């Protein structure tokens, strides 16, 4: 057991966050500790200070080092998004996650997201089942429709079928997860007639999450299927998303699922440094570069420094600050989401690798233990209260 001091907290942290905690309740419910993790799109943009970009090989090496450290400091999840653009190196997340699986021990390895509308569900299942075998049961799939459209022409799909493709492919992925042999037919893929799909995962089933950007239709889909929801909050006031979370739980209940058994993740931008101002100043240049470029592509202005500074406040969307501020913000949001997981993108653009490593260290050793313990305490009180 290691002791970590925090300026406002003094705790003892045993690095076993996946340990089940018995709550005092009539139903003797087992409660999973709150999970914290990191996600990345493996950005490889120029360093705002030097103008230099790493070689793709250098950037990938740095990424694997961050994934190893996240495992070592006790974080619960490392997730990789899928993009097919020159600014990002993560077009094949399962391959990178498999490399990380061989270098880590306990951290869960997820996509964030798998762009399921433009992928073959059979290959997605096979890729992540293989990852699950390599990692001995640590793989997850976070399925989503993606925020860019490059994958559609790249893989020969029509963008007008965007929603229909996602719905059909998600249904097939879930069917593959249920049975070794499958008979299936749809509109956009060749049928399967009593065919086996291999390998099967180490886990009984692959955990499949649905990524939601805040549209009611996406919330209904996840809830109706009884799938965990990953809610992306990267702007505005997070508390405005509380109705979506409530709607998800109500819809899940109406569909015959137990809302208490369906975890919710909040996925947001974030960065942590020992000093609050340093965290904000380190994150801003790369963030400004990427958001400005995307804004020009989509016909809107990039984010101003004033807007960025506002987003860092307690009621803003971005988790940027020192450990105490991040702890306060996580617990503040937990008041109205009661979520089970938080994933942070530690760098929208390029940040010095040494600073990213320090951010991961602070998240794992100073933020995570305090948050887990406080939410555990809240859950115990809630169970006792009935």
TORDRENBA-308059 format. One record per residue (C-alpha): x, y, z. Coordinates in steps of 0.001 Angstrom, whole numbers, plus 500000, padded with zeros to 6 digits. Layout:
XYZ...
END
This chain:
500000500000500000501350503404499009500559506716500618500029509730498382499588513208499835497359515740498124497223519341499281493682519096500645493539515344501111495663512651502741494756509150501679496008505594501550495681504053498103495908500343497404496402499947493658493470497590493123490724499811491689488902496867490171488347495289493583484649494884494358483367496806497373480499495377499413477850497959500185475585497761503223472163497148501742469270494739501918470088493402498464473800492905499267474751494676496027478345494665494807479421498065493560482266498686491116484618501554492022484490504691489890486763504334486864489119506945485463491056506741482259492533508416479229491654508472475555493617509655472547493386510027468792497203509894468605497517513458467375500726514197465495500546517931464879503449520420465016504636521442468453503234524981468897506495526146470493509053524609468121507002524048464961508457520535464777506395517408464314507558514050465586508028511279463098505099508835463191507453506256464685508462508625467492504861509543468200503796505913468392506651505127470748505576507975473018501987506751472951502940503264474104504975504787476923501932506761478098499812503611477978502335501708480076502443504515482631498647504712482809498642501034483721501413501449486291499726504330488155496430502468488454494204504056485837491340501871484685490987502488480938493051503620477970490998504192474821491950505074471257489775506816468704489656506063464997490448508782462459491573508719458834493175512164458609496791513343458398496707514894461889496091511532463556497876508173463568495084506046465025493340504630461960493653501069463325493056501286467100492888497520467681496437497094466352497832499739468706495812498413471624497211494927470995500740496326471208499782497974474500498210494746475764501580493032475597503156495823477665500475496288480347498958494176483099495503495337484165494283498472482390491249498005480148491837498701476445489030500244474407488294501991471168486957505547471405485331505179468982485177502417466414483477504107463438481017501272462979479060502888460135482001502389457767483477499163459115482713495469458766481251494204462051482738490753461482486248492192461295485583494490464239484525491511466318487520489437465218489974492287465877488697492960469386488257489275470236491921488834469294492839491839471428490850490281474256492877487083474023496185488959474001495128491103476958493501488180478809490081489807479006490727493551478958489241494554475591486209496777475037484502498213471961483080501724472004480925501951468899480046505298467351479318507089464112482427509278464255482880513026463973484573513015460528483487511545457213486751510467455528486133506783456224483016506655454048484607507257450638487765505472451801485889502204452348483277502667449633480213503681451635477634506340450826477351509074453444473583509231452944473420505781454555475226507102457667472503506292460223471206503143458564474693501678458340475371502272462015472120500711463150472543497635460949476212497135461798475633497542465520472914494891465370475264492480463607478116493174466052475839492405468982474615489214467315478216488089466764478873488717470431476020486404471419476706483293469358479600481464467750477619480633464625475263483097463057472657483379460349472040486996459424471022489186456494470909492933455990470900495626453343474536496721453262476514493520453740476561490008452329474423487608454405475813485047456813474349481545456685475184479480459762478794480660459696481200480595462619483126483746463479486481483252465189488297483670467459485969483959470407487054486412473120488620485570476470485644487218478195482279485553477837481245488572475751483039491690474605481817494779476473480196497019473845479527500679474624477616503148472460479188506581472097476653509416472190477191513040471281473985514390472779471249513453470283468062511875471673468073509226468931471489507964470020470413507918473654467317505859472797469369503391470753471817502706473582469105502509476237466756500297474219469538497809473530470643497823477170474161498990476280476428501216478373476513504833477158479630506942476653478553510572476606480927513012474910480903516423476606483432518699474938481673522057475146478986524056476887477818523458480448477903519753481327474894520013483626472813520710480504473452517072479551471817515771482729468410515367480995470045513070478436471361510862481235467952510802482911466284510051479571468735507188479012467946505620482370464186506048481967464223504604478436466354501664479538463869500894482312460935501090479922462759498674477592463062496129480400466665496786481411467867497637484908469283501181484682471388500573487785473294497873485903474108500088482899477269502157483405477641505642481983480927507217480954481620510918480471484324511566477858485834515063477906488942517104477198491349517520480066494855518145481311496500518147484730499645519835486011500984520632489451500054524273488845496640525344487556497876528142485294500560525903483862497949523276482963495823525849481138498792527359479312500169523954478286496861522784476836495869525956475007498305526169472011497611522696470628493908523022471353493777526361469531495580524879466525493288521870466107490014523637466902490940526478464585491660524083461722488446522134462236486523525374462548487835526644459214486879523350457566483347523502458938482677527193458571482821528354462173485352530254464190487818528480466390487697528839470154488935532102471639491147532178474720488295533790476664485941530930475724488629528427476597489254530008479993485516529904480721485389526205479856487999525476482525485790526737485346483834524415487604480730524504485390482619524301482098483275521187480033487076520946480179488923519229483039492018521417483048493822522414486232495699521078489234494707517816490963492459519492493543490518521319490828490083518137488791488852516257491857486351519010492632485052519058489079484634515294488809482676515179492048480610518213491011479558516470487797478902513232489643476217515072491616474007515291488538475214512356486377475931509627488962478168508186486262480597505309486697483506506369484464485386509445483265487789509411480309489948512435479522491630513350476257494958514672477545495798516854474580493647517832471621496828518939469854500489518432470664501771518811474232505316517978475340505572514260476060507098514801479496504123516953480480501640514324479284503439511706481377503196513980484407499479514522483766498898510759483697500900510334486891498838513003488668495564511541487400496450508074488618498155508845491937496457512003493216493084512381491498491831508813491086492232507573494683490392510556496167487568510399493633487108506640494046486973506903497815484529509822497875482169508209495368482380504916497270481404506836500415478473508455498608477298505081497325477391503574500795475313506452502169472853506107499290472477502376499893471973502817503622469381505516502971467452503087500821
END
